[in-house]
Amino acid sequence: MSSDKLPTIPNSAEPDAERSDVGALAEVAAAAVAAHPPQRVPAHQRWLSLLEVLLCSGYPTQVLLAFILLTVGITAGDERGDIRLDFVLLLSFADAALVVGLVWAFLRLRGEEPARVLLGGRRFLREALLGLSIVPMLLAIAALLALIVERYLPWLHNVPTNPFEALLESVGSAIAFAVVAIVAGGVREEVQRAFVLHRFEQHLGGAWLGLIIFSLAFGLGHLIQGYDAALLTGLFGLLWGIVYLRRLSIVAPVVSHAVFNTVEVILHAVDLA
């Protein structure tokens, strides 16, 4: 038989080598997992995160600051029973500074960088433009919800006059209240939200669980303005939280929140003029 017709013998060395390589990699991976098993979050970390979330939720700080203002003689209402603008201004600015300071301190104490958690390294201008683009949708949702409540769910409008509308007695008071809406609403509340979602993601069951809980709390915090206002703010809190979780930056939520609040103040001031 001639040599050119001899059958070729398949080379089984290469597949065996591949199989041995895969097996070796699997053994290395198994050894790595055995050496560094997934660590459960220590209980004290969970409790510490829960405490931080509660302290930054706005309720403890506002109660404390309101007590201090009342102690020094600055009451919440005037002789007519309306909310005093100076009380709202002092409480809002002090609470914003206190909450933002607590968030910064808690992040630093855990060795985290506040800028990374709150801004995510994204371009400021692009995020700001994104926030502006959301505002028309928010205004449309607010108008639609108001129409639905008026026609089908009038019982949700249980507060005929928003108590904060009494503050808009002049151009100066409208400007002051707009500043409050930007600082206390746009900045403080979005810093709060981002921090709460961050801690939930780390130690408290996941960011989406935190978003649901904080959105409910956010809405309940506005019950003084009526059931419909609480429903709307809870829904908006959910939307702003989703934006943060998608972008990992508070810039777009802050801008859209601040601009929406400012537009609402301007609309109310025009109606009262």
C-alpha positions, 0 to 999 in steps of 0.5 A: 500500500502506498504511503499517500493512501495511509489513513490519518490518525486523529490527533486526540492530544489537543482536545485532551489538553483543552479538557485538562485546561478547562478542568484546571480552571474549574479547580482554580475557580472552586478554590478561589470561591472556597478561600473567599466565600460570599460574605453576609452583611454583619448585623451591626452594619444593617442596624447602622445603615437603618439608623442612618436612613432614619436620621436622614429621612427628614422626620427626626431632623425637622422635629428637632429643628422645629422644637428648637425654633419653638424654644427660641420663640419662632412659632409655626403659625400666626394669629390667623392660623396660617403658616409663617413664612419665616418659620418655613424659611428657617426650618427648610434651610436648616433642615437642608443643611443638616440632612446634607451634612449628615449624608456627607458625614455618614458616607465619609465615616464608611470610607465612601466618596460622597461625590461618587455616590451622589454624582456618579462621575457623569457630565453635569451639563448632560445630566442637567439637560436630561433633568430639564427634559423631564419637566414637561412630562411631570407637568403633564402628569400633574395636570392629568392627575388633577383632572382625574381627581376633579372628575372621578375622585374628588374625595382625594382633594380633601384640603381645599386650599394648600396651606403653603399658598397663604405664603404667596402674598407678594412677589417677595414671598413668592421668590422666597418660597421658590428658593425654599422649593429649590433648596429644600425640595430639589437639593435636600430631598434628592440627596436624601433619596440617593443616600437612602437608595444607596444604603438599601442597595448595600445592606437593607434588601435592595435599592428597589425595595428602598425606592418603594418604601421611601416613595411611600414615606415621601408621599405621606410627608405631604399629607398636610397638603391633601391626599391628592398632593400626597399621591402626586408627590409619592409618584414623583418621588418614585420617578425621580428615584428611578432616574437616580438608579438608572443614572447613579447621579442626582443631577437630573433629579435635582434639576427636574425637581427644582424646576418643577417646584419653581414652575408650580410656585409661579403658577400658584402666584399667578393664580393668586395675583 
